[in-house]
Amino acid sequence: MDFDLSKPQKLLKQSARELLARECPPSRVRRALETPSDPELWQTIADQGWTGLSIAEEHGGLGTGLVELAVVMEEAGRVCMPGPFLPTMWAAAVLAQVGANEQLEKIAAGELKATVAIADGEEARFVMEAHDADLIVMVSGRPARRPTGVSPGGDPHDPRDSYDPGDPGDSRDWYDQGDSGDSRDPYDPGDPRDPHDSRDAAARDVPRPAGETPAHLITSGATVIRTPSMDETRKLSTVRYDGDLALRADISAATDLATVALCAEMVGGMQWVLDTTVEYAKTRQQFGKPIGAFQAVQHLCADMLLLTESARSATYYAAYERSPLAVSVAKAYCSDAYREVCNKGIQVHGGIGFTWEHDLQLYYKRAKASETLFGDATFHRERIATLVVDPAHVREFAEVAQ
């Protein structure tokens, strides 16, 4: 069996690496810490057709597989690319499941930035890039009898953050909101008299879109309030909505797709930390020789290589297999591996490694934020156990094997 990328996939990987190295240098990533959005970078991504990678050709996309999306996401992780690309791909997968073709075509063309919000009652917390989204897909997130899913950025041990995407009786409510033609300022300072608001919060009223979608979505508006996050290159928000949710849809497959994409991004970040650390070990002199000549440093670099390559193998297998079990194996491993690679990278770099001036701190923050996104390692190990041990899942896997 051939475990390598195909020639077109290798060309896509190389072109993505060259483009992002040119268009997304560390200086641009640092600007994203202070700026709300980067429309020029988004347009560059759209011009490459990446926004349509996972969208079918009949809806204006490229119709490629998840492996191609993983290839691009790995290179995006290598440069710690900011912006709404990941949440937009997640939202596109949800929209594809419910047949919202009009929105899919706009996403494929780069005309629509989207995200997914998992709500607890009238509020959804830790929503990625909601402040910059033209469209928000909101799903209800009630406590599940068995936690086999988790809200983005949520705590897998908190029942308020858990849901059961594998249970057909626990389908997701969702609705569409937003207007890509909305020209109002998305960074209103808010009402300081409101205890739930602040002058530093970025609040936005998202209007009802003109016309109904093919899925007959219902919304009467929502408010988006920026919340602090560890990784400010991937901004989080709280979304509040006081209307009725309209349609039920199971988003488990879409969430698995986004999880694989996140794992690929984490692999790219690990590779950058590994390459940067090895180069530093070759040039940093101590006791008259490069520190890479010392066995203790070599062991750290070897461990980083092992973690990175193992994470890559698990991720691309999940992208190829697209089974819940493979996805959880990849995320469980990557959640721990990215953090450990960054820890070891900082140790080799010494004091300079955790300073603001060094770019390694950007990747460490991204690693910590990604560790819990879509569930941390503990959550996914529990999910693996459920998939393997639960008799219902065992029967399902047996039927598929037959």
C-alpha positions in Angstrom: 0.0 0.0 0.0 1.2 3.5 -0.9 1.2 5.7 2.3 2.6 8.8 0.5 0.7 11.7 -0.9 -0.1 11.6 -4.6 1.7 13.9 -7.0 -1.2 16.4 -7.2 -1.4 16.5 -3.4 2.4 17.1 -3.2 2.1 19.9 -5.7 -0.8 21.4 -3.6 1.3 21.1 -0.5 4.3 22.8 -2.1 2.3 25.6 -3.6 0.5 26.2 -0.3 3.9 26.3 1.5 5.4 28.8 -0.9 2.3 31.1 -0.9 1.9 31.2 2.8 5.6 31.7 3.4 5.3 34.8 1.2 1.8 36.1 2.2 1.7 35.1 5.9 5.1 35.9 7.6 5.4 36.2 11.4 4.9 40.0 11.2 1.4 39.4 9.7 0.5 36.9 12.4 1.6 39.4 15.0 -0.6 42.1 13.5 -3.5 39.7 13.8 -3.1 39.9 17.6 -4.2 43.5 17.5 -6.5 43.7 14.4 -10.0 42.3 14.1 -9.6 40.8 10.7 -7.4 40.5 7.6 -9.5 40.7 4.5 -6.5 40.7 2.2 -5.3 37.4 3.5 -8.8 35.9 3.3 -9.0 37.0 -0.4 -5.6 35.5 -1.1 -6.9 32.2 0.3 -10.1 32.4 -1.7 -8.2 33.2 -4.9 -6.4 29.9 -4.5 -9.7 28.0 -4.3 -9.0 26.7 -0.8 -12.4 27.8 0.5 -13.9 25.3 -1.9 -11.7 22.3 -1.2 -14.3 20.4 0.8 -17.3 21.7 -1.2 -18.8 19.6 -4.1 -18.2 20.8 -7.6 -21.9 21.3 -8.3 -21.9 24.0 -5.6 -18.8 25.8 -7.0 -16.2 24.0 -5.0 -13.2 21.8 -6.1 -14.7 18.6 -4.8 -11.5 17.2 -3.4 -11.2 15.0 -0.4 -10.3 15.6 3.2 -6.7 14.7 2.5 -6.3 17.7 0.3 -7.9 19.9 3.0 -5.5 18.4 5.5 -2.5 19.2 3.2 -3.4 22.9 3.1 -4.2 23.0 6.8 -0.8 21.6 7.6 0.9 24.4 5.8 -1.4 26.9 7.4 -0.3 25.5 10.8 3.3 25.8 9.8 2.9 29.6 9.5 0.4 29.9 12.4 -2.1 31.4 9.9 -4.8 33.6 11.6 -8.3 34.1 10.4 -11.6 32.3 9.9 -10.5 29.5 7.5 -11.0 26.6 9.9 -14.4 27.7 11.3 -15.6 28.4 7.7 -14.7 24.9 6.6 -16.5 23.5 9.7 -19.6 25.6 8.8 -19.4 24.5 5.2 -19.5 20.9 6.2 -22.6 21.5 8.3 -24.3 23.4 5.5 -23.6 20.6 3.1 -25.3 18.1 5.3 -28.6 20.1 5.3 -28.5 21.2 1.7 -27.9 25.0 2.1 -26.5 25.2 -1.4 -26.7 29.0 -1.8 -24.4 29.5 1.2 -22.1 26.8 0.0 -21.6 28.5 -3.3 -20.8 31.8 -1.6 -18.3 30.1 0.7 -16.6 28.3 -2.2 -16.3 31.7 -4.0 -14.8 33.3 -0.9 -17.7 35.7 -0.6 -18.9 34.3 2.8 -17.0 33.8 6.1 -18.8 31.5 8.5 -18.5 29.8 11.8 -20.4 27.4 14.0 -21.8 28.2 17.5 -22.9 25.5 19.9 -25.4 27.1 22.3 -26.4 26.4 25.9 -29.8 28.0 26.0 -29.6 31.4 24.5 -25.8 31.7 24.6 -22.9 30.0 22.8 -19.5 30.4 24.3 -16.0 30.2 22.7 -17.2 30.6 19.2 -14.3 30.9 16.7 -14.1 34.2 14.7 -17.8 35.0 15.2 -16.9 38.7 15.1 -15.8 38.5 11.5 -18.4 36.0 10.3 -21.0 36.8 7.7 -22.9 33.7 8.6 -23.3 31.9 11.9 -24.6 28.3 12.1 -25.9 27.8 15.6 -26.8 24.5 17.2 -28.3 23.7 20.5 -26.0 22.0 23.0 -27.9 20.4 25.8 -26.3 17.9 28.3 -26.0 14.5 26.8 -26.4 11.1 28.5 -23.0 10.1 27.2 -20.4 12.8 26.4 -19.2 12.0 22.9 -18.8 15.5 21.7 -17.7 18.9 23.1 -18.3 22.5 22.3 -15.4 24.3 20.7 -13.1 25.4 23.4 -15.3 23.8 26.0 -14.5 21.6 29.0 -15.1 17.9 28.2 -15.7 17.3 31.9 -18.5 20.0 32.1 -21.8 18.5 31.1 -22.9 22.0 29.8 -20.2 21.7 27.1 -20.9 18.2 26.1 -23.2 16.7 23.5 -23.6 13.3 21.8 -23.0 13.5 18.0 -23.1 9.8 17.7 -26.6 9.5 19.1 -29.3 9.8 16.3 -31.7 10.9 19.0 -29.4 13.9 19.9 -29.6 15.8 16.6 -28.5 19.4 16.5 -30.8 22.4 16.2 -29.3 25.0 14.0 -30.1 28.3 12.3 -28.5 30.7 9.8 -27.9 34.3 10.5 -25.9 37.1 9.1 -25.7 39.2 6.0 -22.5 39.4 4.0 -23.7 42.9 2.8 -23.8 44.3 6.3 -21.6 47.4 6.4 -22.1 48.3 10.0 -19.1 48.5 12.3 -18.5 45.1 13.9 -16.6 46.6 16.7 -19.1 48.7 18.7 -17.6 49.3 22.1 -20.8 48.1 23.8 -22.8 49.4 26.8 -20.8 49.9 29.9 -24.0 49.9 32.0 -24.7 46.3 31.0 -23.0 43.9 33.4 -22.7 41.4 30.6 -21.0 43.9 28.3 -17.9 46.1 28.5 -16.3 49.0 26.7 -13.5 46.7 25.5 -15.9 44.1 24.2 -16.7 43.9 20.5 -20.4 43.5 20.1 -22.3 43.1 16.8 -26.0 42.8 16.0 -26.2 40.3 13.1 -29.3 41.1 11.0 -31.7 38.6 9.5 -30.6 37.6 5.9 -32.8 38.5 3.0 -34.9 35.5 2.0 -35.0 32.0 3.2 -32.4 29.4 2.5 -33.4 26.0 0.9 -33.4 24.6 4.4 -36.0 27.1 5.6 -33.8 28.6 8.3 -35.2 31.0 10.9 -33.5 33.8 12.8 -34.3 37.2 14.2 -30.8 38.3 15.1 -28.0 37.7 17.5 -25.3 39.6 19.4 -21.6 38.7 19.2 -19.3 39.8 22.1 -15.6 39.3 22.0 -14.1 37.3 24.8 -10.4 37.0 25.8 -8.5 34.0 24.6 -5.1 32.6 25.0 -4.5 32.6 21.2 -5.6 36.0 20.0 -4.7 35.0 16.4 -7.9 32.9 16.5 -10.4 35.1 18.3 -13.2 33.8 20.4 -16.6 35.3 21.1 -19.8 34.7 23.0 -22.9 34.6 20.7 -26.3 35.5 22.3 -29.6 34.7 20.5 -33.1 35.0 22.0 -35.1 33.7 19.1 -36.4 30.2 18.3 -34.1 27.6 16.6 -35.7 26.1 13.5 -34.1 23.0 12.1 -32.6 19.8 13.5 -29.4 18.4 11.9 -26.7 16.0 13.1 -23.3 17.8 12.8 -21.1 14.9 14.1 -19.6 14.2 10.6 -19.0 17.9 10.0 -17.3 18.2 13.4 -15.1 15.2 12.7 -14.0 16.9 9.4 -13.1 20.1 11.3 -11.3 18.0 13.9 -9.1 16.4 11.3 -8.4 19.8 9.7 -7.4 21.1 13.2 -5.1 18.1 13.7 -3.4 18.8 10.4 -2.9 22.4 11.4 -1.3 21.2 14.7 1.0 18.9 12.7 2.2 21.9 10.7 2.8 23.8 13.9 4.8 20.9 15.3 6.9 20.8 12.2 7.8 24.5 12.4 8.7 24.2 16.1 10.9 21.1 15.3 12.7 22.8 12.4 13.2 26.0 14.2 14.6 24.2 17.3 16.9 22.0 15.4 18.3 25.0 13.5 18.8 26.8 16.8 20.6 23.8 18.3 23.0 23.8 15.3 23.9 27.5 15.6 23.8 28.2 19.4 27.2 27.9 20.9 28.0 26.8 24.4 31.3 25.7 25.9 32.9 26.2 22.5 30.5 23.9 20.5 26.9 23.9 19.2 24.4 22.9 21.9 23.2 20.3 19.4 26.4 18.3 20.0 25.2 17.5 23.6 23.3 14.3 23.9 20.6 15.8 26.2 19.7 18.3 23.5 19.8 15.6 20.9 17.3 13.5 22.9 14.9 16.4 23.1 15.0 16.9 19.3 14.6 13.2 18.7 11.6 13.1 20.9 10.1 16.1 19.1 10.6 14.3 15.7 8.9 11.2 17.0 5.9 13.1 18.3 5.6 15.1 15.0 5.8 12.1 12.7 3.5 10.1 14.8 0.9 12.9 14.8 1.3 13.3 11.1 0.6 9.5 10.5 -2.4 9.5 12.8 -3.8 12.7 11.2 -3.5 11.6 7.6 -4.9 8.2 8.4 -7.9 9.9 9.9 -8.2 12.1 6.8 -8.2 9.0 4.6 -10.4 6.8 6.8 -12.8 9.5 8.0 -14.1 7.2 10.8 -15.0 8.6 14.3 -12.5 6.2 15.8 -9.6 7.3 13.6 -10.5 11.0 14.2 -10.5 10.6 18.0 -7.1 8.7 17.9 -5.6 11.6 15.9 -7.0 14.3 18.1 -6.1 12.5 21.3 -2.5 12.2 20.2 -2.2 15.7 18.6 -3.6 17.4 21.7 -0.8 16.1 23.8 1.9 16.0 21.1 1.7 19.7 20.1 2.0 20.8 23.7 4.9 18.5 24.3 6.7 19.6 21.2 6.4 23.2 22.2 7.5 22.5 25.7 10.7 20.7 24.4 11.3 23.5 21.9 11.2 26.1 24.6 13.5 24.0 26.7 16.1 23.8 23.9 15.8 27.5 23.2 16.3 28.4 26.9 15.3 31.9 28.1 14.7 33.3 24.7 12.1 30.7 23.9 9.3 32.1 26.1 9.8 35.8 25.3 7.4 38.0 23.4 10.1 38.7 20.8 10.5 35.1 19.7 7.9 33.6 17.4 7.8 30.3 19.4 5.3 31.9 21.9 2.8 32.2 19.1 2.9 28.5 18.4 2.8 27.6 22.1 -0.4 29.7 22.5 -1.9 28.1 19.4 -1.0 24.6 20.8 -2.7 25.3 24.1 -5.8 26.7 22.4 -6.0 23.8 20.0 -5.5 21.2 22.7 -9.1 21.7 24.0 -10.8 22.7 20.7 -13.2 19.9 19.7 -12.2 18.0 22.8 -8.9 17.4 24.6 -7.0 14.1 24.8 -8.9 12.9 27.8 -12.2 13.4 26.2 -11.2 11.7 22.9 -9.7 8.7 24.8 -13.1 8.3 26.5 -14.8 8.6 23.1 -12.4 5.9 21.8 -13.4 3.6 24.6 -17.0 4.2 24.0 -16.7 3.5 20.3 -14.7 0.3 20.9 -16.6 -1.1 23.9 -20.2 0.1 23.4 -22.2 -2.9 21.9 -24.2 -0.7 19.6 -21.0 0.7 18.0 -19.4 -2.7 17.9 -22.4 -4.0 15.9 -22.3 -1.0 13.7 -18.6 -1.6 12.9 -19.3 -5.3 12.3 -22.0 -4.4 9.8 -19.8 -2.0 8.0 -17.0 -4.6 7.8 -19.3 -7.2 6.3 
